[in-house]
Amino acid sequence: MESILYGYVRVSTREQNLDRQLYAMRDFGVPEPQIFQDKLSGKDFNRPAWRRLLKKLKPGDTLVIKSIDRLGRNYEEILEQWRIITKDKGATVVVLDMPLLDTRQGRDLTGMLIADIVLQLLSYVAQAERENIHQRQAEGIAAARAQGKHLGRRPKEKPDNYPTVCALWHSGEISARSAAARLGVNHKTFLKWAHEQNA
């Protein structure tokens, strides 16, 4: 059976751009219909395009990725997926940014050992970077809070007619939905304001 060349590209959010990875796939010669794309976090492998790709891979096929962190950022899971592709599926992998991780060459014991060592090191670095990002975010949030900075969306300002409308609602003359409509907010926001006032 003829072997097929597949590509996999990933970014973490819908706003991010896949162009750089797509150019690399085309330069390598991966046909457009065989490039699978995900716009999801690399924290795990529960991604639709990745799952479809795995089902298609068969012995002798080759999977091309731009860099190891495009596979994911979870050390254990990257190693597990690599094992599934190369051992269970019998396919080869090419990591464009890391020529040592081209399993088409060096299928002998030494070549496989080198690839495994490099893969483990890079997977570890990918996860360590993910953990560092989370730690930096947490430290940044803690520092901002310590300085009294407001995080997240600013609370909605109450309109000038809020006291009048709220009084009508308290007296039972209008419903919460009607009060909210008069204030131009949803009824949950109105009820939140009313309960804060009573607290």
N, CA, C and O of each residue as an XYZ file, in Angstrom:
796
protein
N       0.847     -1.196      0.000
C       0.000      0.000      0.000
C       0.888      1.254      0.000
O       1.915      1.300      0.678
N       0.475      2.263     -0.769
C       1.296      3.472     -0.898
C       1.305      4.273      0.406
O       0.269      4.466      1.042
N       2.502      4.735      0.789
C       2.591      5.523      2.025
C       2.140      6.953      1.743
O       2.311      7.470      0.639
N       1.564      7.576      2.758
C       1.004      8.928      2.617
C       1.741      9.884      3.544
O       2.127      9.525      4.657
N       1.927     11.104      3.063
C       2.587     12.165      3.826
C       1.504     13.048      4.453
O       0.693     13.644      3.745
N       1.500     13.125      5.782
C       0.532     13.955      6.503
C       1.261     15.084      7.218
O       2.441     14.965      7.550
N       0.547     16.177      7.451
C       1.090     17.270      8.252
C       0.139     17.594      9.383
O      -1.073     17.421      9.255
N       0.688     18.065     10.493
C      -0.160     18.500     11.609
C       0.312     19.863     12.075
O       1.491     20.056     12.370
N      -0.630     20.821     12.141
C      -0.308     22.169     12.607
C      -1.270     22.538     13.731
O      -2.432     22.130     13.731
N      -0.769     23.315     14.688
C      -1.605     23.684     15.842
C      -1.203     25.032     16.395
O      -0.018     25.355     16.483
N      -2.207     25.822     16.770
C      -1.990     26.999     17.613
C      -2.962     26.884     18.791
O      -3.913     26.104     18.740
N      -2.723     27.655     19.840
C      -3.501     27.477     21.067
C      -4.860     28.163     21.059
O      -5.785     27.718     21.738
N      -4.990     29.270     20.275
C      -6.263     30.004     20.277
C      -6.690     30.323     18.850
O      -5.883     30.291     17.920
N      -7.972     30.631     18.697
C      -8.530     30.951     17.377
C      -7.909     32.220     16.792
O      -7.863     32.379     15.572
N      -7.430     33.126     17.652
C      -6.861     34.395     17.181
C      -5.464     34.213     16.584
O      -5.017     35.036     15.785
N      -4.779     33.139     16.969
C      -3.411     32.933     16.492
C      -3.408     32.430     15.052
O      -4.388     31.867     14.564
N      -2.269     32.651     14.386
C      -2.154     32.397     12.960
C      -1.368     31.116     12.672
O      -0.322     30.869     13.271
N      -1.885     30.312     11.750
C      -1.237     29.042     11.380
C      -0.302     29.170     10.175
O       0.351     28.200      9.792
N      -0.237     30.365      9.575
C       0.468     30.539      8.290
C       1.900     30.021      8.287
O       2.304     29.323      7.357
N       2.669     30.356      9.318
C       4.086     29.968      9.354
C       4.232     28.438      9.285
O       5.080     27.913      8.563
N       3.392     27.746     10.046
C       3.437     26.278     10.033
C       2.943     25.713      8.701
O       3.483     24.726      8.201
N       1.907     26.347      8.125
C       1.363     25.876      6.843
C       2.383     26.043      5.717
O       2.514     25.170      4.858
N       3.110     27.175      5.722
C       4.165     27.375      4.709
C       5.210     26.266      4.814
O       5.661     25.723      3.805
N       5.592     25.935      6.065
C       6.609     24.894      6.284
C       6.113     23.545      5.757
O       6.889     22.784      5.179
N       4.815     23.244      5.954
C       4.245     21.983      5.457
C       4.300     21.939      3.932
O       4.694     20.934      3.340
N       3.896     23.051      3.304
C       3.885     23.098      1.828
C       5.294     22.997      1.279
O       5.527     22.311      0.283
N       6.248     23.684      1.928
C       7.654     23.615      1.480
C       8.172     22.181      1.524
O       8.974     21.771      0.684
N       7.704     21.429      2.509
C       8.160     20.046      2.660
C       7.474     19.124      1.636
O       7.932     18.013      1.366
N       6.372     19.621      1.084
C       5.664     18.831      0.075
C       4.437     18.097      0.574
O       3.949     17.179     -0.084
N       3.925     18.503      1.756
C       2.702     17.864      2.266
C       1.508     18.419      1.482
O       1.300     19.633      1.472
N       0.723     17.563      0.828
C      -0.437     18.051      0.077
C      -1.466     18.707      1.008
O      -1.692     18.242      2.125
N      -2.077     19.783      0.535
C      -3.049     20.563      1.332
C      -4.114     19.704      2.023
O      -4.360     19.901      3.213
N      -4.764     18.747      1.314
C      -5.828     17.963      1.967
C      -5.312     17.071      3.104
O      -6.094     16.594      3.926
N      -3.989     16.850      3.145
C      -3.433     15.979      4.178
C      -2.812     16.751      5.346
O      -2.086     16.185      6.163
N      -3.111     18.060      5.410
C      -2.639     18.868      6.552
C      -3.798     19.021      7.531
O      -4.839     19.583      7.190
N      -3.614     18.520      8.740
C      -4.648     18.583      9.780
C      -4.363     19.773     10.696
O      -3.223     19.997     11.102
N      -5.418     20.536     11.016
C      -5.236     21.784     11.769
C      -6.106     21.812     13.025
O      -7.296     21.501     12.985
N      -5.484     22.190     14.135
C      -6.229     22.420     15.382
C      -5.922     23.815     15.895
O      -4.792     24.294     15.794
N      -6.948     24.466     16.451
C      -6.737     25.737     17.156
C      -7.193     25.511     18.591
O      -8.237     25.999     19.024
N      -6.376     24.758     19.307
C      -6.696     24.375     20.689
C      -5.418     24.283     21.508
O      -4.326     24.110     20.967
N      -5.572     24.400     22.813
C      -4.438     24.300     23.728
C      -3.709     22.966     23.570
O      -4.300     21.953     23.195
N      -2.397     22.998     23.870
C      -1.588     21.782     23.804
C      -1.509     21.043     25.116
O      -0.646     20.182     25.291
N      -2.410     21.369     26.060
C      -2.322     20.733     27.381
C      -2.661     19.240     27.339
O      -2.186     18.468     28.172
N      -3.496     18.833     26.353
C      -3.759     17.399     26.176
C      -4.010     17.118     24.694
O      -3.922     18.018     23.860
N      -4.325     15.857     24.375
C      -4.486     15.469     22.967
C      -5.949     15.252     22.594
O      -6.251     14.568     21.616
N      -6.842     15.827     23.365
C      -8.266     15.714     23.083
C      -8.658     16.802     22.070
O      -9.393     17.738     22.386
N      -8.139     16.644     20.837
C      -8.358     17.638     19.771
C      -8.918     16.926     18.542
O      -8.425     15.863     18.165
N      -9.950     17.506     17.911
C     -10.636     16.810     16.818
C      -9.732     16.464     15.633
O      -9.751     15.327     15.162
N      -8.941     17.426     15.144
C      -8.094     17.153     13.973
C      -7.027     16.105     14.306
O      -6.720     15.239     13.486
N      -6.468     16.191     15.515
C      -5.450     15.223     15.926
C      -6.040     13.805     15.952
O      -5.402     12.853     15.503
N      -7.255     13.677     16.478
C      -7.898     12.360     16.568
C      -8.179     11.782     15.171
O      -7.997     10.588     14.931
N      -8.631     12.661     14.250
C      -8.886     12.212     12.869
C      -7.596     11.752     12.206
O      -7.567     10.748     11.495
N      -6.525     12.512     12.454
C      -5.218     12.180     11.873
C      -4.735     10.814     12.369
O      -4.291      9.984     11.576
N      -4.821     10.586     13.672
C      -4.364      9.312     14.242
C      -5.094      8.122     13.627
O      -4.495      7.073     13.388
N      -6.407      8.293     13.370
C      -7.195      7.202     12.776
C      -6.706      6.877     11.368
O      -6.758      5.725     10.936
N      -6.227      7.905     10.649
C      -5.800      7.719      9.262
C      -4.408      7.105      9.136
O      -4.127      6.393      8.171
N      -3.526      7.381     10.119
C      -2.136      6.913     10.018
C      -2.042      5.394      9.945
O      -2.683      4.677     10.713
N      -1.224      4.918      8.996
C      -1.016      3.482      8.863
C       0.481      3.206      8.654
O       1.241      4.143      8.410
N       0.919      1.951      8.745
C       2.340      1.655      8.598
C       2.922      2.238      7.310
O       2.336      2.120      6.233
N       4.086      2.867      7.448
C       4.771      3.436      6.295
C       4.438      4.890      6.029
O       5.162      5.559      5.293
N       3.339      5.405      6.622
C       2.994      6.820      6.450
C       3.994      7.685      7.224
O       4.688      7.207      8.121
N       4.050      8.967      6.855
C       4.938      9.906      7.552
C       4.137     11.103      8.042
O       3.344     11.683      7.301
N       4.359     11.464      9.306
C       3.737     12.646      9.895
C       4.784     13.741     10.022
O       5.869     13.515     10.558
N       4.449     14.942      9.521
C       5.368     16.082      9.574
C       4.802     17.130     10.521
O       3.638     17.513     10.403
N       5.630     17.600     11.473
C       5.244     18.725     12.340
C       6.380     19.744     12.342
O       7.537     19.397     12.105
N       6.041     21.000     12.609
C       7.051     22.068     12.563
C       8.009     21.957     13.747
O       9.226     22.011     13.572
N       7.459     21.802     14.952
C       8.297     21.677     16.149
C       7.571     20.793     17.158
O       6.359     20.601     17.065
N       8.310     20.262     18.111
C       7.748     19.271     19.041
C       6.618     19.861     19.890
O       5.699     19.138     20.274
N       6.674     21.173     20.189
C       5.617     21.753     21.017
C       4.294     21.900     20.268
O       3.262     22.168     20.885
N       4.313     21.724     18.919
C       3.056     21.720     18.159
C       2.274     20.451     18.455
O       1.047     20.431     18.352
N       2.989     19.388     18.825
C       2.304     18.163     19.246
C       1.537     18.434     20.530
O       0.370     18.065     20.658
N       2.208     19.088     21.488
C       1.576     19.392     22.760
C       2.591     19.896     23.756
O       3.761     20.094     23.428
N       2.125     20.106     24.998
C       3.025     20.623     26.032
C       3.036     19.749     27.284
O       3.599     20.124     28.313
N       2.412     18.590     27.179
C       2.406     17.673     28.323
C       3.431     16.570     28.071
O       3.271     15.749     27.169
N       4.475     16.569     28.879
C       5.634     15.677     28.707
C       5.232     14.212     28.530
O       5.629     13.562     27.564
N       4.438     13.703     29.477
C       4.057     12.286     29.439
C       3.238     11.972     28.184
O       3.439     10.944     27.537
N       2.313     12.877     27.854
C       1.416     12.613     26.724
C       2.132     12.695     25.381
O       1.807     11.940     24.465
N       3.107     13.606     25.248
C       3.886     13.685     24.002
C       4.600     12.353     23.773
O       4.567     11.804     22.672
N       5.239     11.844     24.812
C       5.953     10.568     24.694
C       4.996      9.425     24.335
O       5.328      8.552     23.534
N       3.811      9.446     24.938
C       2.826      8.404     24.675
C       2.337      8.463     23.224
O       2.228      7.432     22.560
N       2.043      9.681     22.736
C       1.572      9.834     21.351
C       2.670      9.445     20.361
O       2.396      8.831     19.330
N       3.911      9.807     20.681
C       5.057      9.450     19.828
C       5.167      7.921     19.716
O       5.404      7.371     18.641
N       4.984      7.260     20.868
C       5.052      5.793     20.885
C       3.926      5.198     20.033
O       4.153      4.248     19.283
N       2.718      5.751     20.146
C       1.581      5.260     19.355
C       1.881      5.389     17.862
O       1.645      4.457     17.094
N       2.405      6.555     17.452
C       2.676      6.802     16.023
C       3.767      5.873     15.502
O       3.600      5.214     14.475
N       4.893      5.829     16.225
C       6.056      5.098     15.699
C       6.002      3.597     15.964
O       6.429      2.806     15.123
N       5.479      3.196     17.128
C       5.481      1.771     17.473
C       4.156      1.101     17.076
O       4.152      0.134     16.315
N       3.025      1.624     17.599
C       1.720      0.993     17.337
C       1.291      1.140     15.878
O       0.867      0.175     15.241
N       1.409      2.366     15.362
C       0.944      2.635     13.995
C       1.993      2.259     12.939
O       1.650      2.010     11.784
N       3.271      2.220     13.337
C       4.329      1.898     12.390
C       4.606      3.012     11.395
O       5.148      2.767     10.317
N       4.229      4.255     11.762
C       4.477      5.411     10.893
C       5.782      6.088     11.315
O       6.326      5.790     12.378
N       6.278      6.999     10.479
C       7.487      7.754     10.815
C       7.100      9.205     11.109
O       6.036      9.673     10.701
N       7.983      9.907     11.824
C       7.727     11.295     12.193
C       8.903     12.153     11.743
O      10.061     11.755     11.862
N       8.584     13.345     11.222
C       9.615     14.330     10.880
C       9.294     15.609     11.645
O       8.218     16.184     11.479
N      10.231     16.055     12.486
C      10.092     17.336     13.186
C      11.021     18.314     12.468
O      12.244     18.210     12.569
N      10.429     19.264     11.745
C      11.210     20.130     10.850
C      12.273     20.954     11.575
O      13.371     21.147     11.053
N      11.951     21.441     12.776
C      12.910     22.276     13.517
C      13.989     21.462     14.235
O      14.899     22.034     14.837
N      13.892     20.137     14.174
C      14.852     19.294     14.895
C      15.185     18.067     14.047
O      14.556     17.019     14.194
N      16.194     18.199     13.143
C      16.524     17.096     12.227
C      16.823     15.763     12.918
O      16.639     14.707     12.312
N      17.283     15.791     14.181
C      17.538     14.534     14.895
C      16.249     13.741     15.126
O      16.280     12.532     15.357
N      15.112     14.449     15.059
C      13.824     13.772     15.252
C      13.164     13.489     13.904
O      11.996     13.810     13.688
N      13.925     12.890     13.018
C      13.405     12.425     11.732
C      13.548     10.908     11.755
O      14.630     10.381     11.500
N      12.455     10.204     12.059
C      12.555      8.753     12.259
C      12.578      7.977     10.939
O      12.605      6.746     10.942
N      12.567      8.700      9.805
C      12.713      7.990      8.517
C      14.137      7.464      8.375
O      14.377      6.409      7.788
N      15.088      8.243      8.941
C      16.483      7.785      8.932
C      16.813      7.129     10.268
O      16.066      7.255     11.239
N      17.911      6.446     10.301
C      18.400      5.880     11.564
C      17.413      4.958     12.227
O      17.149      5.085     13.422
N      16.849      4.012     11.454
C      15.898      3.066     12.035
C      16.617      1.972     12.834
O      15.979      1.108     13.436
N      17.965      2.024     12.827
C      18.715      1.046     13.617
C      18.619      1.415     15.096
O      18.056      2.450     15.449
N      19.168      0.569     15.949
C      19.053      0.738     17.397
C      19.625      2.077     17.872
O      19.012      2.759     18.693
N      20.817      2.458     17.346
C      21.456      3.717     17.774
C      20.610      4.917     17.362
O      20.404      5.842     18.148
N      20.121      4.895     16.122
C      19.292      6.007     15.635
C      18.034      6.167     16.462
O      17.636      7.284     16.790
N      17.404      5.041     16.801
C      16.180      5.095     17.603
C      16.473      5.576     19.023
O      15.673      6.304     19.611
N      17.620      5.168     19.573
C      18.010      5.600     20.917
C      18.218      7.110     20.951
O      17.741      7.789     21.860
N      18.938      7.636     19.950
C      19.199      9.080     19.882
C      17.880      9.841     19.772
O      17.661     10.827     20.475
N      16.996      9.368     18.874
C      15.700     10.025     18.700
C      14.910     10.023     20.003
O      14.296     11.029     20.360
N      14.923      8.886     20.722
C      14.189      8.792     21.993
C      14.738      9.760     23.040
O      13.971     10.399     23.760
N      16.073      9.869     23.125
C      16.703     10.771     24.106
C      16.348     12.225     23.781
O      15.954     12.992     24.659
N      16.495     12.588     22.507
C      16.198     13.969     22.089
C      14.726     14.284     22.346
O      14.394     15.359     22.845
N      13.845     13.339     22.001
C      12.411     13.532     22.205
C      12.087     13.754     23.677
O      11.329     14.660     24.025
N      12.663     12.925     24.535
C      12.388     13.067     25.969
C      12.854     14.419     26.483
O      12.167     15.057     27.280
N      14.023     14.856     26.026
C      14.561     16.151     26.454
C      13.656     17.289     25.988
O      13.314     18.175     26.772
N      13.269     17.264     24.709
C      12.434     18.344     24.164
C      11.046     18.348     24.783
O      10.481     19.414     25.030
N      10.489     17.165     25.035
C       9.172     17.076     25.677
C       9.230     17.678     27.072
O       8.318     18.390     27.494
N      10.316     17.383     27.784
C      10.508     17.930     29.130
C      10.576     19.455     29.071
O       9.954     20.144     29.879
N      11.343     19.976     28.099
C      11.492     21.440     27.945
C      10.134     22.074     27.630
O       9.802     23.126     28.175
N       9.337     21.431     26.742
C       8.015     21.957     26.372
C       7.112     22.054     27.594
O       6.421     23.056     27.777
N       7.114     21.009     28.442
C       6.261     21.039     29.636
C       6.790     22.040     30.658
O       6.012     22.751     31.292
N       8.114     22.097     30.818
C       8.703     23.039     31.779
C       8.334     24.475     31.395
O       8.043     25.299     32.262
N       8.349     24.770     30.087
C       7.992     26.110     29.614
C       6.536     26.414     29.919
O       6.202     27.529     30.319
N       5.656     25.414     29.729
C       4.232     25.603     30.037
C       4.035     25.902     31.521
O       3.249     26.776     31.886
N       4.757     25.166     32.377
C       4.652     25.390     33.819
C       5.210     26.761     34.207
O       4.676     27.427     35.093
N       6.297     27.179     33.530
C       6.873     28.506     33.798
C       5.906     29.615     33.429
O       5.798     30.616     34.137
N       5.193     29.434     32.305
C       4.209     30.438     31.875
C       3.133     30.579     32.943
O       2.772     31.693     33.324
N       2.611     29.432     33.433
C       1.576     29.469     34.480
C       2.095     30.134     35.751
O       1.379     30.898     36.398
N       3.359     29.836     36.105
C       3.933     30.415     37.321
C       4.078     31.928     37.161
O       3.776     32.691     38.079
N       4.555     32.358     35.963
C       4.713     33.811     35.729
C       3.364     34.525     35.771
O       3.254     35.630     36.303
N       2.329     33.879     35.199
C       0.985     34.472     35.236
C       0.503     34.622     36.673
O      -0.020     35.668     37.060
N       0.688     33.549     37.467
C       0.245     33.571     38.865
C       0.990     34.649     39.649
O       0.389     35.363     40.452
N       2.312     34.768     39.414
C       3.107     35.787     40.106
C       2.672     37.184     39.690
O       2.607     38.090     40.521
N       2.374     37.362     38.404
C       1.918     38.663     37.896
C       0.594     39.070     38.515
O       0.404     40.230     38.881
N      -0.329     38.108     38.632
C      -1.640     38.378     39.232
C      -1.473     38.732     40.711
O      -2.091     39.676     41.203
N      -0.631     37.964     41.417
C      -0.403     38.222     42.849
C       0.211     39.608     43.052
O      -0.182     40.333     43.967
N       1.183     39.982     42.194
C       1.832     41.294     42.302
C       0.822     42.413     42.035
O       0.820     43.434     42.723
N      -0.038     42.210     41.024
C      -1.044     43.230     40.689
C      -2.033     43.418     41.842
O      -2.421     44.539     42.170
N      -2.434     42.287     42.453
C      -3.376     42.368     43.580
C      -2.729     43.069     44.775
O      -3.365     43.861     45.470
N      -1.437     42.756     44.999
C      -0.716     43.379     46.121
C      -0.638     44.897     45.946
O      -0.610     45.642     46.925
N      -0.602     45.349     44.679
C      -0.552     46.797     44.405
C      -1.949     47.402     44.319
O      -2.105     48.588     44.027
N      -2.974     46.566     44.579
C      -4.346     47.064     44.575
C      -4.917     47.278     43.185
O      -5.919     47.976     43.029
N      -4.298     46.690     42.177
C      -4.807     46.846     40.804
C      -6.011     45.947     40.600
O      -6.084     44.838     41.130
N      -6.966     46.462     39.807
C      -8.178     45.694     39.513
C      -7.896     44.726     38.369
O      -7.335     45.117     37.345
N      -8.285     43.465     38.543
C      -8.091     42.462     37.486
C      -9.448     42.057     36.929
O     -10.440     42.000     37.656
N      -9.480     41.780     35.653
C     -10.727     41.364     35.013
C     -11.548     42.564     34.581
O     -11.086     43.704     34.623
N     -12.782     42.282     34.164
C     -13.645     43.350     33.666
C     -14.080     44.276     34.782
O     -14.332     43.842     35.906
N     -14.166     45.554     34.459
C     -14.646     46.527     35.447
C     -16.145     46.332     35.652
O     -16.861     46.033     34.696
N     -16.635     46.495     36.891
C     -18.075     46.339     37.112
C     -18.853     47.397     36.320
O     -18.379     48.515     36.122
N     -20.056     47.020     35.872
C     -20.913     47.928     35.117
C     -21.389     49.056     36.038
O     -21.763     48.825     37.188
N     -21.364     50.264     35.510
C     -21.842     51.425     36.295
C     -23.373     51.422     36.343
O     -24.033     51.116     35.350
N     -23.914     51.759     37.482
C     -25.385     51.852     37.595
C     -25.856     53.141     36.913
O     -25.271     54.202     37.131
N     -26.908     53.060     36.091
C     -27.431     54.270     35.450
C     -28.006     55.239     36.480
O     -28.305     54.852     37.610
N     -28.158     56.508     36.079
C     -28.655     57.555     36.993
C     -30.048     57.237     37.540
O     -30.378     57.589     38.673
N     -30.868     56.559     36.708
C     -32.251     56.287     37.143
C     -32.367     55.016     37.989
O     -33.477     54.579     38.296
N     -31.222     54.414     38.371
C     -31.248     53.156     39.126
C     -32.032     53.275     40.443
O     -32.871     52.415     40.710
N     -31.797     54.303     41.280
C     -32.532     54.365     42.562
C     -34.053     54.380     42.372
O     -34.783     53.731     43.122
N     -34.526     55.126     41.364
C     -35.972     55.213     41.110
C     -36.531     53.864     40.684
O     -37.544     53.401     41.208
N     -35.852     53.239     39.720
C     -36.308     51.940     39.193
C     -36.256     50.885     40.290
O     -37.167     50.065     40.413
N     -35.187     50.905     41.089
C     -35.042     49.924     42.165
C     -36.165     50.087     43.198
O     -36.685     49.102     43.723
N     -36.523     51.321     43.477
C     -37.609     51.590     44.434
C     -38.933     51.034     43.909
O     -39.721     50.474     44.670
N     -39.177     51.193     42.589
C     -40.399     50.649     41.981
C     -40.432     49.120     42.096
O     -41.478     48.518     42.338
N     -39.256     48.515     41.916
C     -39.165     47.056     42.010
C     -39.399     46.596     43.455
O     -40.120     45.628     43.696
N     -38.778     47.306     44.419
C     -38.940     46.961     45.844
C     -40.398     47.045     46.274
O     -40.865     46.246     47.086
N     -41.108     48.015     45.724
C     -42.508     48.193     46.123
C     -43.433     47.223     45.381
O     -44.635     47.181     45.645
N     -42.866     46.444     44.451
C     -43.656     45.444     43.733
C     -44.406     45.988     42.532
O     -45.232     45.293     41.940
N     -44.115     47.249     42.167
C     -44.835     47.845     41.032
C     -44.341     47.319     39.685
O     -45.103     47.275     38.719
N     -43.073     46.921     39.616
C     -42.528     46.350     38.371
C     -41.729     45.080     38.686
O     -41.258     44.895     39.808
N     -41.585     44.212     37.682
C     -40.818     42.970     37.862
C     -39.326     43.266     37.695
O     -38.938     44.343     37.243
N     -38.502     42.288     38.071
C     -37.046     42.430     37.916
C     -36.687     42.577     36.441
O     -35.798     43.354     36.093
N     -37.372     41.839     35.577
C     -37.101     41.925     34.133
C     -37.463     43.298     33.591
O     -36.740     43.869     32.775
N     -38.580     43.814     34.051
C     -39.009     45.149     33.623
C     -38.024     46.215     34.125
O     -37.698     47.158     33.403
N     -37.562     46.054     35.354
C     -36.583     46.987     35.922
C     -35.283     46.947     35.108
O     -34.700     47.978     34.774
N     -34.860     45.733     34.808
C     -33.623     45.560     34.030
C     -33.760     46.206     32.656
O     -32.832     46.865     32.185
N     -34.916     46.021     32.008
C     -35.147     46.601     30.672
C     -35.079     48.122     30.732
O     -34.516     48.751     29.836
N     -35.647     48.719     31.780
C     -35.613     50.186     31.931
C     -34.185     50.700     32.133
O     -33.848     51.819     31.745
N     -33.355     49.853     32.750
C     -31.968     50.262     33.026
C     -31.013     49.891     31.880
O     -29.859     50.319     31.861
N     -31.509     49.093     30.932
C     -30.666     48.693     29.799
C     -29.628     47.641     30.167
O     -28.545     47.602     29.583
N     -29.961     46.779     31.147
C     -29.057     45.682     31.542
C     -29.879     44.395     31.578
O     -31.106     44.433     31.480
N     -29.190     43.241     31.722
C     -29.977     42.008     31.862
C     -30.452     41.870     33.307
O     -29.913     42.503     34.215
N     -31.466     41.035     33.501
C     -32.098     40.991     34.827
C     -31.173     40.430     35.902
O     -31.338     40.738     37.083
N     -30.188     39.597     35.499
C     -29.230     39.076     36.487
C     -28.384     40.213     37.058
O     -28.115     40.262     38.258
N     -27.968     41.130     36.173
C     -27.173     42.288     36.633
C     -28.001     43.140     37.590
O     -27.513     43.568     38.636
N     -29.260     43.380     37.222
C     -30.123     44.178     38.089
C     -30.267     43.528     39.468
O     -30.129     44.199     40.491
N     -30.547     42.216     39.491
C     -30.724     41.516     40.773
C     -29.441     41.539     41.609
O     -29.490     41.642     42.835
N     -28.280     41.442     40.922
C     -27.001     41.502     41.628
C     -26.851     42.850     42.318
O     -26.472     42.918     43.487
N     -27.154     43.931     41.584
C     -27.081     45.276     42.166
C     -28.034     45.399     43.362
O     -27.671     45.927     44.413
N     -29.268     44.896     43.172
C     -30.282     45.033     44.220
C     -29.868     44.272     45.480
O     -30.069     44.757     46.593
N     -29.289     43.075     45.304
C     -28.864     42.277     46.455
C     -27.651     42.875     47.132
O     -27.526     42.801     48.354
N     -26.748     43.469     46.354
C     -25.561     44.131     46.948
C     -26.010     45.295     47.828
O     -25.458     45.542     48.900
N     -27.033     46.004     47.339
C     -27.549     47.167     48.081
C     -28.160     46.744     49.407
O     -28.082     47.464     50.403
N     -28.783     45.538     49.402
C     -29.430     45.038     50.621
C     -28.488     44.329     51.568
O     -28.813     44.107     52.734
N     -27.289     43.967     51.050
C     -26.361     43.177     51.857
C     -25.840     43.971     53.032
O     -25.044     43.458     53.819
